[in-house]
Amino acid sequence: MKASLFAALVAAPSAFGGDWLDPNTPSDAQTTSSRVDGRPFTLVFSDEFSVRNRSFNDGHDPRWTALHKNDYTNNAMHFYHQDFVTTEGGYMNITSAAVHQKYMGKNDTAQTVTKQQKNFTSGMVQTWNKFCFTGGVVEVRAKLPGAWMTGGLWPAIWLMGNLARATYVGSSDWVWPWSYDECDRALQPKQRVTSCSPSPHFEFEPYEGRGAPEIDILEAMAGWDLQKPTSTYKPYFSSSLQIAPGITGKDRPQKGGYPKTGSWYEGMEYGNETQLNVFFYGSLTEKPTELKTYQADALSGNTQLFSKSWDRFNTYRLEWSLADPPTYAPTTAPTESAAQETQTGESQAGESEGGESEAPLLGWGNPVDRPNPHHYPKFKYKKGAGKAPTHEGYLRWYMNDLLIYGVRGETLAAKMKSKIPDEPSYLLLNTAISSTWGFPEGTEAGCPAGCQCGCYDCLAPKSDRSGQCTCGFDKGFCAMLPAHFLVDYVRVWQDATDPRQKVGCSTPERPSKKWIDGHVKDFKNDWDRVPLLPLVKGGGPCDPDDPAECGESHGRGKCSRGHEGWLGLGGTGAACKCNKGFAGPFCRAYAASDPIDWEAHRVSLGFSWPRVPWQLGSLGLTLLAVLASTVFLTARNKSLRGGQRTDFPPEDASGLASQSFLRSSSSGIMALSGDRKSYNLARAPSENFLDRLMPQS
């Protein structure tokens, strides 16, 4: 039943989505062609930001969520505020400013919550757990914030696997940025969902590693100085794949130096004005114990930018091709000779005469037909036949349609047995402010000589006559604020003929819903009831005499009296009521949703029964049958000897039992109805019944 349902969903035309499209997307953007092989791709997601003053607060937009929280990552100096992202002039506008933000923050050392302050405010939007896609092409047209010669701002366009939510560090522990599907006992404690697990629960496949790899389309660094030992000058931007596990040992390349021969990944492509990023080879994710600490790698290239790069909009594009599915042995146990032939590669069932395996497109995606790789050997490709480079998957980055960087799956497999990401991934747009990105580096401590760098505040009080609060910035940093990161459009296309490319955050191949439900506290703030609020459709307070507030003149909605309190905002006693196809408190967003709800056939409770070998299952059923028979015979013998009688409810004046009678007892609730010969004993459910079933993180 499950297999047939899966096949039907994959075969359905609507599985290849159109429900995320912005109707303002031009007709010539409905398709695109691969820059690698010319394959046609069809639009599955677009946002043109053509409606002004959209709100991206939690629950206000079907596509994006603007964060409203402190950023605890990368030595962040900013607070992400939901009001610092809006739309105007046909663009999404992410503003960064020298605005103080006070908030209640946790002191990890003292384990206390105290009032804290960040001296800068900025914005981040993400489509986490709303819109995700697996494989395809994503393109963003944007204009960088700030000034080209002044470092300090960190604009970014990136993707991350849905199993982790960016800036929510609890969700990323031992999940980010793993892209590894091998069982390595030494690495097992460092990867939360490993290929060593026969029963991972949460509807994950057995013996399958999962994670949240990161693909950075753009991370721009302004400035003007030469980046020795390379020939790249600031400004530049980085394009990166961040994955785990990472390379460890004394030969691991160090920041600012070139890797030794054979010590780093090989075979990356460097295109127009791009060089190896020797300033970032990845990060060490340190945990309380060495057993849990792990290294992540960053395969990254730096592309030269120029002053004109800040004066105009540029197009940043990523082509993401998934690896061909592996081919497995038949689901029936192979004979001894067949198994030996498979392991040696001398006889390959399912091969063509030319020696290349004919792997079925859906072989790796079917949760029913995929055999246990620890019980059945995988088919191996004959020596010399191999796969074409694209069969292992690839990532290719472009700027204004010129290739700048590329990573192939065979590069990853050859070095660390990692793989091109195949996790449903979401989009992120943000501008960060961090002392680790673009700030002056005058001393070993990363601070200009004579500066303590203990303040970093453009709004320093007049008492700071020594300038200690501003001396750590690049010259002109405070003067260029506020700065605006403008995004013209975001578009995603997929290959309609490739059933592996899907729209959805929790797909049949890579489910995530039960994992998130089972670890919900890792994906939200302590004060949030749920990670994401339900989408509102209308309810914003409005003036009935102003038809523009709810977009009435554009057919988006109208201001209707008598709806005060829809959002608890009070006002004039009137609120926006959205027409079909529009959402948000003021009906300024086009409604959107996944074309297929992959979770429709799943049970919502985040619990899966452990997988039990059939021999053990048969033995258990036999023991249960013997136990039931024993209990039955014991009760029957006791009844024949005149055991204790059950009291029935008192009869009424007519001699009939009461029509309804409930009696509480320590063992449950006894419900009786009709005559006294018919009664039913049902155990009262515990208040914590669901809590006991819900797996704990």
C-alpha positions as CSV (number, residue, x, y, z in Angstrom):
1,M,0.0,0.0,0.0
2,K,2.8,2.4,1.0
3,A,4.8,1.6,-2.1
4,S,1.9,2.1,-4.4
5,L,1.0,5.4,-2.8
6,F,4.6,6.6,-3.1
7,A,4.7,5.7,-6.8
8,A,1.4,7.5,-7.4
9,L,2.7,10.7,-5.7
10,V,5.9,10.6,-7.7
11,A,4.0,10.1,-10.9
12,A,1.5,12.8,-10.3
13,P,2.1,15.9,-12.5
14,S,1.4,18.2,-9.6
15,A,4.3,16.7,-7.6
16,F,6.4,19.1,-9.6
17,G,5.0,22.2,-8.2
18,G,3.4,25.4,-9.4
19,D,1.7,26.6,-6.3
20,W,4.7,28.8,-5.2
21,L,4.7,31.0,-8.3
22,D,4.3,34.8,-8.1
23,P,1.9,35.8,-10.9
24,N,4.1,38.8,-11.6
25,T,7.0,36.7,-12.8
26,P,7.6,37.5,-16.5
27,S,6.7,34.8,-19.0
28,D,10.2,34.5,-20.3
29,A,11.3,33.4,-16.8
30,Q,8.9,30.4,-16.6
31,T,11.7,28.2,-17.9
32,T,15.5,28.2,-17.9
33,S,18.2,26.0,-19.4
34,S,21.0,24.3,-17.6
35,R,24.4,26.1,-18.2
36,V,26.0,22.6,-18.0
37,D,24.0,20.5,-20.5
38,G,21.2,22.6,-21.8
39,R,18.4,20.7,-20.0
40,P,15.2,22.6,-19.7
41,F,14.0,23.5,-16.2
42,T,10.5,24.7,-15.2
43,L,9.7,27.4,-12.6
44,V,8.6,26.0,-9.3
45,F,9.0,29.1,-7.0
46,S,9.2,32.8,-7.5
47,D,8.9,36.0,-5.5
48,E,9.1,39.3,-7.4
49,F,8.4,41.5,-4.3
50,S,6.1,43.8,-6.4
51,V,3.7,44.6,-3.6
52,R,5.0,47.2,-1.2
53,N,5.0,47.1,2.6
54,R,4.7,43.4,2.9
55,S,5.1,42.1,6.5
56,F,7.3,39.1,7.0
57,N,6.5,38.7,10.7
58,D,5.9,35.2,11.9
59,G,2.6,34.1,10.4
60,H,2.3,37.0,8.1
61,D,3.7,35.6,4.9
62,P,3.3,32.2,3.2
63,R,6.9,32.1,1.8
64,W,9.2,33.9,4.2
65,T,9.6,34.4,8.0
66,A,11.6,37.4,9.3
67,L,13.5,36.4,12.5
68,H,12.9,38.4,15.6
69,K,15.7,37.3,17.9
70,N,19.3,37.6,18.9
71,D,21.9,35.9,16.7
72,Y,24.2,33.8,18.7
73,T,26.4,32.6,15.8
74,N,29.6,33.8,14.3
75,N,30.3,36.5,17.0
76,A,27.3,38.4,15.8
77,M,27.0,42.1,16.8
78,H,23.4,42.5,15.7
79,F,19.9,41.6,16.7
80,Y,17.6,40.4,13.9
81,H,14.4,42.5,14.0
82,Q,11.3,41.5,12.0
83,D,10.6,45.1,11.1
84,F,13.9,45.6,9.3
85,V,12.7,43.5,6.4
86,T,10.0,44.9,4.1
87,T,9.2,45.5,0.4
88,E,9.3,48.8,-1.5
89,G,9.9,49.9,-5.0
90,G,9.6,46.3,-6.3
91,Y,12.4,45.0,-4.0
92,M,12.8,43.2,-0.7
93,N,14.7,45.6,1.5
94,I,16.9,44.2,4.3
95,T,18.1,47.1,6.4
96,S,21.1,47.2,8.7
97,A,21.4,50.2,11.1
98,A,23.2,51.4,14.2
99,V,20.1,50.9,16.4
100,H,20.4,49.5,19.9
101,Q,18.2,46.5,20.8
102,K,17.7,45.3,24.3
103,Y,16.5,41.7,24.9
104,M,16.5,38.9,27.4
105,G,19.4,36.7,26.7
106,K,20.8,33.5,28.2
107,N,24.1,33.4,29.9
108,D,25.4,29.9,29.0
109,T,28.1,29.9,31.6
110,A,25.9,31.0,34.6
111,Q,22.7,29.4,33.1
112,T,20.7,32.5,33.8
113,V,18.6,34.9,31.7
114,T,19.6,38.5,31.9
115,K,18.8,41.7,30.0
116,Q,21.4,42.2,27.2
117,Q,22.0,44.7,24.4
118,K,23.2,44.5,20.8
119,N,24.4,47.8,19.3
120,F,23.2,47.0,15.7
121,T,20.0,45.8,14.2
122,S,19.6,44.0,10.9
123,G,17.2,41.5,9.2
124,M,17.1,37.9,8.1
125,V,14.3,36.0,6.2
126,Q,14.2,32.3,5.6
127,T,11.7,29.9,4.1
128,W,12.4,27.2,6.7
129,N,9.7,24.5,6.9
130,K,7.6,26.5,4.4
131,F,9.3,26.2,1.0
132,C,12.1,23.7,0.4
133,F,13.4,22.1,-2.7
134,T,15.7,19.2,-3.5
135,G,17.9,19.8,-6.6
136,G,17.4,22.3,-9.4
137,V,18.4,25.9,-10.1
138,V,18.1,28.9,-7.9
139,E,18.7,32.5,-9.0
140,V,18.7,35.7,-7.1
141,R,19.1,39.2,-8.5
142,A,20.3,41.6,-5.8
143,K,22.2,44.8,-5.0
144,L,24.7,44.7,-2.2
145,P,24.4,47.0,0.9
146,G,26.9,49.6,2.0
147,A,30.0,50.8,0.3
148,W,32.4,48.7,-1.7
149,M,35.5,50.0,0.1
150,T,34.2,49.8,3.7
151,G,34.1,46.4,5.4
152,G,31.9,45.3,8.2
153,L,28.6,44.2,6.6
154,W,28.0,40.5,5.7
155,P,25.3,40.2,3.1
156,A,24.4,36.5,2.3
157,I,22.3,34.4,0.0
158,W,22.3,30.7,1.0
159,L,20.6,27.4,1.5
160,M,20.5,25.0,4.4
161,G,19.0,21.5,4.9
162,N,15.6,21.6,6.7
163,L,16.7,19.5,9.6
164,A,18.4,22.5,11.1
165,R,17.1,26.1,11.5
166,A,19.6,28.8,11.1
167,T,20.5,30.8,14.3
168,Y,18.7,28.2,16.4
169,V,21.8,26.5,17.6
170,G,20.1,23.6,19.4
171,S,18.7,22.4,16.1
172,S,22.1,22.4,14.4
173,D,24.0,20.5,17.0
174,W,25.5,17.3,15.4
175,V,23.2,18.0,12.4
176,W,24.9,20.9,10.6
177,P,26.5,20.6,8.1
178,W,26.5,16.7,7.7
179,S,26.3,15.2,4.3
180,Y,27.5,11.7,5.0
181,D,26.0,8.3,4.4
182,E,28.7,5.9,5.7
183,C,28.8,4.0,8.9
184,D,31.9,5.0,10.7
185,R,31.9,4.1,14.4
186,A,34.5,6.8,15.2
187,L,32.2,9.5,13.7
188,Q,28.9,8.0,15.0
189,P,28.9,10.1,18.2
190,K,29.4,13.3,16.2
191,Q,26.5,12.8,13.7
192,R,23.1,12.8,15.2
193,V,21.4,10.7,12.5
194,T,24.0,8.2,11.3
195,S,24.2,5.4,8.7
196,C,25.0,3.0,11.6
197,S,21.5,3.1,13.0
198,P,19.1,0.3,12.2
199,S,16.1,2.0,13.8
200,P,16.4,5.8,13.7
201,H,12.7,6.4,14.2
202,F,11.0,9.6,13.0
203,E,10.2,7.8,9.7
204,F,13.9,8.0,8.8
205,E,15.3,5.2,6.7
206,P,17.5,2.6,8.5
207,Y,21.2,2.8,7.9
208,E,21.0,6.2,6.3
209,G,22.9,9.3,7.4
210,R,21.1,12.6,7.5
211,G,22.1,16.2,8.2
212,A,21.8,19.8,7.2
213,P,24.5,20.8,4.8
214,E,25.0,24.4,3.8
215,I,25.4,25.9,0.4
216,D,26.4,29.6,0.3
217,I,25.6,31.3,-3.0
218,L,27.0,34.6,-1.9
219,E,28.8,36.0,1.1
220,A,30.2,39.4,0.2
221,M,33.1,41.1,1.9
222,A,33.8,44.8,1.2
223,G,37.2,46.6,1.6
224,W,40.1,47.6,-0.5
225,D,43.3,45.8,0.5
226,L,45.1,42.8,-1.1
227,Q,44.4,39.5,0.4
228,K,47.8,37.9,0.6
229,P,49.0,35.3,-0.3
230,T,46.4,35.3,-3.1
231,S,46.1,37.9,-5.9
232,T,42.5,38.7,-4.9
233,Y,41.8,42.1,-3.5
234,K,38.8,43.1,-1.4
235,P,36.0,43.5,-2.2
236,Y,35.1,39.9,-3.1
237,F,32.5,37.3,-2.4
238,S,32.7,33.7,-1.4
239,S,30.7,30.7,-2.8
240,S,30.9,27.7,-0.6
241,L,29.8,24.2,0.2
242,Q,30.0,23.5,3.9
243,I,29.8,19.8,4.8
244,A,30.8,17.3,7.5
245,P,32.7,15.2,8.3
246,G,35.8,17.3,7.8
247,I,39.5,16.6,7.3
248,T,41.5,16.3,10.6
249,G,45.1,15.9,11.4
250,K,48.3,17.9,11.2
251,D,48.1,18.2,7.4
252,R,44.8,20.0,7.5
253,P,45.4,23.4,5.7
254,Q,45.5,26.4,8.0
255,K,43.8,29.8,7.5
256,G,45.8,32.0,5.1
257,G,47.9,29.2,3.7
258,Y,47.7,26.9,0.7
259,P,47.1,23.2,1.3
260,K,49.8,20.7,0.9
261,T,49.6,18.3,-2.0
262,G,47.0,15.6,-1.3
263,S,45.8,17.2,2.0
264,W,42.7,18.9,0.5
265,Y,40.0,18.3,-1.9
266,E,40.9,18.2,-5.6
267,G,39.1,18.7,-8.9
268,M,37.1,21.9,-8.0
269,E,36.4,24.3,-11.0
270,Y,37.5,27.9,-10.8
271,G,35.9,30.2,-13.3
272,N,35.8,33.9,-14.0
273,E,38.0,36.0,-11.5
274,T,37.8,33.2,-8.8
275,Q,40.5,31.6,-6.7
276,L,40.7,29.1,-3.8
277,N,39.4,30.7,-0.6
278,V,42.5,30.1,1.6
279,F,40.9,32.2,4.5
280,F,38.2,29.7,5.3
281,Y,38.6,25.9,5.2
282,G,35.7,25.2,7.5
283,S,35.1,25.4,11.3
284,L,35.6,23.2,14.3
285,T,32.3,22.6,16.1
286,E,33.5,22.4,19.7
287,K,31.5,20.5,22.2
288,P,32.0,19.7,25.9
289,T,33.9,16.5,25.1
290,E,36.3,15.5,22.4
291,L,34.0,12.6,21.5
292,K,31.3,15.0,20.4
293,T,33.5,17.6,18.8
294,Y,33.7,17.5,15.0
295,Q,35.3,19.3,12.1
296,A,33.3,20.7,9.2
297,D,34.9,21.5,5.8
298,A,34.2,24.5,3.5
299,L,35.0,24.0,-0.2
300,S,35.0,27.7,-1.1
301,G,36.1,30.0,-3.9
302,N,36.5,33.8,-3.7
303,T,35.4,35.9,-6.7
304,Q,36.8,39.3,-7.3
305,L,34.3,42.2,-7.1
306,F,34.7,45.8,-8.2
307,S,33.3,49.2,-7.2
308,K,30.6,48.9,-9.9
309,S,29.4,45.7,-8.3
310,W,27.8,47.9,-5.6
311,D,26.3,50.3,-8.1
312,R,24.1,47.9,-9.9
313,F,22.1,44.7,-9.5
314,N,23.8,41.4,-10.2
315,T,22.4,37.9,-10.8
316,Y,23.7,35.1,-8.6
317,R,22.8,31.6,-9.7
318,L,23.3,28.0,-8.4
319,E,22.8,24.8,-10.3
320,W,22.4,21.8,-8.0
321,S,22.4,18.4,-9.6
322,L,21.7,15.3,-7.4
323,A,23.8,12.2,-7.6
324,D,22.4,9.2,-9.5
325,P,20.8,6.8,-7.1
326,P,22.9,3.8,-6.0
327,T,21.9,0.4,-7.4
328,Y,21.2,-2.4,-4.9
329,A,21.1,-6.1,-5.1
330,P,17.7,-7.8,-5.6
331,T,15.3,-7.7,-2.6
332,T,15.5,-11.5,-2.4
333,A,18.6,-12.8,-0.7
334,P,21.3,-13.6,-3.3
335,T,22.9,-17.0,-3.7
336,E,26.4,-17.4,-2.3
337,S,27.9,-17.4,-5.8
338,A,25.9,-14.3,-6.8
339,A,27.0,-12.5,-3.6
340,Q,30.6,-13.3,-4.3
341,E,30.3,-12.1,-7.9
342,T,28.7,-8.9,-6.8
343,Q,31.4,-8.1,-4.3
344,T,34.2,-8.7,-6.8
345,G,32.4,-6.8,-9.6
346,E,32.9,-9.7,-12.0
347,S,29.2,-10.2,-12.7
348,Q,26.7,-7.3,-12.5
349,A,23.0,-8.0,-12.8
350,G,21.2,-5.2,-14.5
351,E,24.2,-4.0,-16.5
352,S,24.2,-3.2,-20.2
353,E,26.6,-4.8,-22.5
354,G,28.8,-1.7,-22.4
355,G,29.4,-2.4,-18.7
356,E,27.6,0.7,-17.2
357,S,25.0,0.0,-14.6
358,E,21.5,0.9,-15.4
359,A,20.4,2.4,-12.1
360,P,16.7,3.0,-11.8
361,L,15.8,6.6,-11.3
362,L,13.8,5.9,-8.1
363,G,16.0,3.2,-6.7
364,W,17.2,5.2,-3.7
365,G,14.0,7.0,-3.1
366,N,11.6,4.1,-2.4
367,P,11.4,3.4,1.4
368,V,9.8,0.0,0.8
369,D,12.0,-1.5,-1.9
370,R,15.3,-0.3,-0.7
371,P,17.0,-3.3,0.9
372,N,19.1,-3.1,4.1
373,P,22.7,-2.4,2.8
374,H,24.0,-4.4,5.8
375,H,22.2,-7.5,4.6
376,Y,22.5,-7.2,0.9
377,P,25.7,-6.1,-1.0
378,K,25.5,-3.1,-3.3
379,F,26.2,-3.6,-6.9
380,K,29.5,-2.0,-7.8
381,Y,30.6,-0.5,-11.0
382,K,33.2,-2.3,-13.0
383,K,36.7,-0.9,-12.8
384,G,37.2,1.5,-15.6
385,A,33.5,1.9,-16.5
386,G,32.7,4.2,-13.5
387,K,30.2,7.0,-13.7
388,A,30.3,10.2,-15.7
389,P,31.3,13.2,-13.4
390,T,27.7,14.4,-13.3
391,H,26.5,11.0,-12.1
392,E,27.9,11.8,-8.7
393,G,26.0,15.1,-8.7
394,Y,27.5,18.6,-8.8
395,L,27.1,22.2,-7.7
396,R,27.9,25.1,-10.0
397,W,27.9,28.8,-9.1
398,Y,27.4,31.6,-11.6
399,M,27.5,35.4,-11.5
400,N,25.7,37.2,-14.3
401,D,25.7,33.9,-16.3
402,L,29.5,33.4,-16.0
403,L,30.8,30.3,-14.3
404,I,32.7,31.2,-11.1
405,Y,33.0,27.9,-9.1
406,G,32.1,24.3,-9.2
407,V,32.2,21.2,-7.0
408,R,31.6,17.6,-8.2
409,G,30.4,14.7,-6.1
410,E,33.4,12.6,-7.0
411,T,35.6,15.2,-5.4
412,L,33.8,14.8,-2.1
413,A,33.6,11.0,-2.3
414,A,37.3,10.6,-3.1
415,K,38.4,12.6,0.0
416,M,35.9,12.0,2.8
417,K,33.2,9.8,1.3
418,S,30.8,12.7,1.8
419,K,28.3,13.6,-0.9
420,I,26.6,16.3,-2.8
421,P,23.7,17.4,-0.6
422,D,20.4,15.7,-1.2
423,E,18.4,17.1,1.7
424,P,15.3,19.3,1.1
425,S,16.8,22.8,1.6
426,Y,15.4,26.2,2.3
427,L,16.4,29.7,1.3
428,L,17.9,32.4,3.4
429,L,18.6,36.1,2.8
430,N,20.3,38.3,5.4
431,T,22.9,40.9,6.3
432,A,25.0,40.1,9.4
433,I,27.4,42.3,11.3
434,S,30.4,40.5,12.8
435,S,33.8,41.4,14.0
436,T,35.0,38.3,12.2
437,W,33.9,39.5,8.8
438,G,35.5,42.5,7.1
439,F,36.7,44.3,10.2
440,P,40.3,45.6,10.5
441,E,42.9,43.1,11.4
442,G,45.8,45.1,12.7
443,T,47.0,42.7,15.4
444,E,47.0,39.0,16.2
445,A,43.8,39.6,18.3
446,G,42.1,41.0,15.2
447,C,42.0,44.5,16.4
448,P,43.8,47.7,15.2
449,A,46.9,48.7,17.2
450,G,46.0,51.0,20.1
451,C,42.3,50.0,20.0
452,Q,40.8,47.8,22.7
453,C,37.8,46.7,20.5
454,G,35.7,46.2,23.6
455,C,32.7,48.4,22.6
456,Y,31.9,48.5,18.9
457,D,29.2,51.2,19.1
458,C,28.5,53.8,16.5
459,L,26.2,55.5,19.0
460,A,28.9,55.7,21.7
461,P,28.3,58.3,24.4
462,K,30.2,61.6,24.4
463,S,32.1,60.3,27.4
464,D,34.0,58.0,25.0
465,R,36.4,60.8,23.9
466,S,39.2,58.3,23.3
467,G,37.1,56.7,20.5
468,Q,37.5,53.2,21.9
469,C,33.9,52.4,20.8
470,T,34.5,53.3,17.2
471,C,38.2,52.6,16.5
472,G,37.6,48.9,15.8
473,F,35.5,49.7,12.7
474,D,36.7,50.2,9.1
475,K,36.9,53.9,8.3
476,G,33.5,55.2,7.3
477,F,31.5,52.2,8.6
478,C,29.3,54.2,10.9
479,A,28.7,56.9,8.3
480,M,27.4,54.5,5.7
481,L,24.6,53.2,8.0
482,P,21.8,52.6,7.5
483,A,22.5,50.2,4.6
484,H,20.1,48.4,2.4
485,F,20.4,44.9,0.8
486,L,17.9,45.0,-2.1
487,V,16.6,41.8,-3.7
488,D,14.8,42.1,-7.0
489,Y,13.6,38.5,-7.3
490,V,14.2,35.0,-6.1
491,R,13.4,32.1,-8.6
492,V,13.8,28.4,-8.4
493,W,13.4,26.0,-11.3
494,Q,13.5,22.1,-11.5
495,D,13.7,19.4,-14.1
496,A,10.2,18.2,-14.7
497,T,11.5,14.8,-16.0
498,D,13.6,14.1,-12.9
499,P,11.4,12.6,-10.1
500,R,14.2,13.0,-7.6
501,Q,13.8,16.8,-7.8
502,K,11.0,17.7,-5.5
503,V,9.3,20.6,-3.8
504,G,8.7,20.1,-0.1
505,C,10.4,20.2,3.2
506,S,9.5,16.7,4.3
507,T,9.6,14.4,1.2
508,P,9.2,10.6,1.0
509,E,12.9,10.2,0.6
510,R,14.0,12.7,3.2
511,P,11.2,13.3,5.8
512,S,11.7,15.9,8.5
513,K,8.3,16.6,10.0
514,K,8.4,14.0,12.8
515,W,12.0,14.9,13.6
516,I,11.0,18.6,14.1
517,D,7.9,17.6,16.1
518,G,10.0,15.4,18.3
519,H,12.6,18.1,18.9
520,V,10.4,21.1,18.8
521,K,12.2,23.1,21.5
522,D,15.3,23.1,19.4
523,F,13.5,25.0,16.6
524,K,11.9,27.8,18.5
525,N,12.6,30.5,21.1
526,D,11.8,29.7,24.7
527,W,8.9,32.2,24.7
528,D,7.4,30.8,21.4
529,R,4.5,28.4,21.6
530,V,5.3,26.8,18.3
531,P,8.3,27.3,15.8
532,L,6.0,28.9,13.2
533,L,2.6,30.6,13.7
534,P,-0.3,29.7,11.3
535,L,-0.6,31.9,8.3
536,V,-3.1,34.8,8.8
537,K,-5.4,35.8,6.0
538,G,-6.6,39.3,6.8
539,G,-7.3,40.8,10.1
540,G,-5.1,43.9,9.9
541,P,-6.8,47.0,11.2
542,C,-7.9,49.4,8.4
543,D,-9.8,52.5,7.5
544,P,-12.9,51.8,5.4
545,D,-12.4,55.2,3.7
546,D,-9.0,54.1,2.5
547,P,-9.3,51.3,-0.1
548,A,-5.5,51.1,-0.6
549,E,-4.8,49.7,2.9
550,C,-6.2,46.2,2.0
551,G,-5.4,46.4,-1.7
552,E,-9.0,46.8,-2.8
553,S,-8.1,48.6,-5.9
554,H,-5.8,45.7,-6.9
555,G,-8.4,43.0,-6.1
556,R,-6.4,41.7,-3.1
557,G,-9.0,42.4,-0.4
558,K,-11.2,44.9,1.2
559,C,-11.7,46.7,4.5
560,S,-14.7,45.3,6.3
561,R,-16.3,46.6,9.4
562,G,-17.2,44.5,12.4
563,H,-13.9,42.5,12.5
564,E,-12.1,44.3,15.3
565,G,-9.8,42.0,17.2
566,W,-8.9,39.5,14.4
567,L,-5.3,40.1,15.3
568,G,-5.9,41.7,18.6
569,L,-4.8,45.0,17.2
570,G,-8.0,47.0,18.0
571,G,-8.4,50.1,15.9
572,T,-11.4,51.5,14.1
573,G,-13.5,48.3,14.4
574,A,-12.7,47.4,10.8
575,A,-10.2,44.9,9.5
576,C,-8.9,43.6,6.1
577,K,-10.6,40.6,4.6
578,C,-8.6,38.9,1.9
579,N,-9.9,37.7,-1.4
580,K,-9.0,34.2,-2.6
581,G,-5.3,33.9,-3.5
582,F,-4.0,36.5,-1.0
583,A,-2.7,36.3,2.5
584,G,-1.1,38.3,5.3
585,P,-2.8,40.8,7.7
586,F,-3.2,43.3,4.9
587,C,-3.6,40.9,2.0
588,R,-0.3,41.9,0.4
589,A,1.2,38.4,-0.2
590,Y,0.2,36.0,-2.8
591,A,-1.0,32.7,-1.2
592,A,1.3,29.8,-1.7
593,S,1.7,26.2,-0.6
594,D,3.2,22.9,-1.6
595,P,1.5,21.3,-4.7
596,I,1.6,17.9,-2.9
597,D,1.3,17.4,0.9
598,W,3.8,14.6,1.3
599,E,2.8,14.2,4.9
600,A,-0.9,13.6,4.1
601,H,-0.4,9.9,4.4
602,R,1.7,10.0,7.5
603,V,0.7,9.8,11.2
604,S,1.3,13.2,12.9
605,L,2.7,11.8,16.1
606,G,6.5,11.7,16.0
607,F,6.9,8.1,17.0
608,S,7.8,5.0,15.0
609,W,7.8,1.4,16.3
610,P,11.2,-0.2,16.4
611,R,12.0,-2.6,13.6
612,V,12.0,-6.1,14.9
613,P,13.5,-9.2,13.1
614,W,10.6,-11.6,12.1
615,Q,12.0,-14.5,14.1
616,L,11.9,-12.4,17.3
617,G,8.5,-11.0,16.4
618,S,7.1,-14.6,15.9
619,L,8.5,-15.6,19.3
620,G,6.9,-12.6,21.0
621,L,3.5,-13.3,19.4
622,T,3.7,-16.9,20.7
623,L,4.5,-15.8,24.2
624,L,1.6,-13.3,24.2
625,A,-0.8,-16.0,23.0
626,V,0.3,-18.3,25.9
627,L,0.0,-15.5,28.4
628,A,-3.5,-14.6,27.2
629,S,-4.6,-18.2,27.4
630,T,-3.3,-18.5,30.9
631,V,-5.1,-15.4,32.1
632,F,-8.3,-16.5,30.5
633,L,-8.2,-19.9,32.0
634,T,-7.4,-18.5,35.4
635,A,-10.3,-16.1,35.3
636,R,-12.7,-18.8,34.2
637,N,-11.7,-21.1,37.0
638,K,-12.1,-18.3,39.5
639,S,-15.5,-17.6,38.2
640,L,-16.6,-21.2,38.5
641,R,-15.4,-21.2,42.1
642,G,-17.7,-18.2,42.9
643,G,-15.3,-15.3,42.6
644,Q,-16.1,-11.7,43.5
645,R,-19.2,-10.3,41.8
646,T,-19.3,-7.0,40.0
647,D,-21.9,-4.6,41.3
648,F,-24.3,-3.1,38.8
649,P,-26.0,0.3,39.1
650,P,-29.2,0.4,41.1
651,E,-32.4,-0.2,39.3
652,D,-35.0,2.6,38.9
653,A,-38.7,2.3,40.0
654,S,-39.5,0.3,36.8
655,G,-36.9,-2.3,37.6
656,L,-34.6,-1.3,34.7
657,A,-31.0,-0.2,35.0
658,S,-30.2,3.5,34.6
659,Q,-29.7,4.5,30.9
660,S,-26.3,6.1,31.7
661,F,-24.0,5.4,34.6
662,L,-20.4,6.3,35.2
663,R,-18.4,5.2,38.1
664,S,-14.8,6.3,38.7
665,S,-12.3,3.8,40.1
666,S,-8.6,3.5,40.5
667,S,-8.4,1.4,37.5
668,G,-10.3,3.6,35.1
669,I,-13.9,4.6,34.1
670,M,-16.7,2.1,34.0
671,A,-19.4,3.1,31.5
672,L,-22.7,1.3,31.6
673,S,-25.7,1.8,29.3
674,G,-28.9,0.0,28.3
675,D,-29.8,-2.9,30.5
676,R,-27.6,-4.2,33.3
677,K,-26.3,-7.1,31.3
678,S,-24.4,-4.8,29.0
679,Y,-21.4,-2.8,30.3
680,N,-18.0,-1.8,29.2
681,L,-14.8,-1.1,31.1
682,A,-12.5,1.4,29.5
683,R,-9.2,2.5,31.1
684,A,-9.0,6.3,31.6
685,P,-6.1,7.7,29.5
686,S,-3.3,9.4,31.4
687,E,-2.9,13.1,31.0
688,N,0.7,12.4,29.9
689,F,-0.1,9.6,27.5
690,L,1.1,11.6,24.4
691,D,4.1,12.8,26.3
692,R,5.1,9.3,27.1
693,L,4.9,8.3,23.4
694,M,6.7,11.3,22.1
695,P,10.4,10.6,21.7
696,Q,12.7,12.8,23.7
697,S,15.5,14.6,22.2
